Amino acid sequence: MANTNNPGVSEISSDHDEVKKWAEERGGVPSIVKGTGGEGKPGILRFDFPDVGPKANLEHISWDEFFKVFDEKDLALLYQEKTSTGEISRFNKFVSRSCLEEEKD
């Protein structure tokens, strides 16, 4: 769960509802990088934020497709709720879920 009391602090989650809520609150659309994957392998996941200009190298996908790849690759989302100045942050990165285990230790 996000720590909104500490702007600029990164959070990490593999919870589908939390990941989807974070992205949708910022206008993020689930996407894959075109030309990655292939031969039945999933592509590289990204969020497209169309209000800052759609990226030509991103292909929008459904949330179901997104979370299928997310789970197959055993990913978690590293993200910020707010920047250090208190603004809404779009900082995000997909990381291995092993990072979740390291945080618990």
Buried (B, 14 or more C-beta within 10 A) or exposed (E): EBEEEEBBEBBBBBEEEBBBEBBEEBEBBBBBBEEBEEEEEBBBBBBBBEEEEEBEBBBEBEBEBBBEBBEEBEBBBBBBBBEEEEEEBBEBEBBEBEEEEEEEE
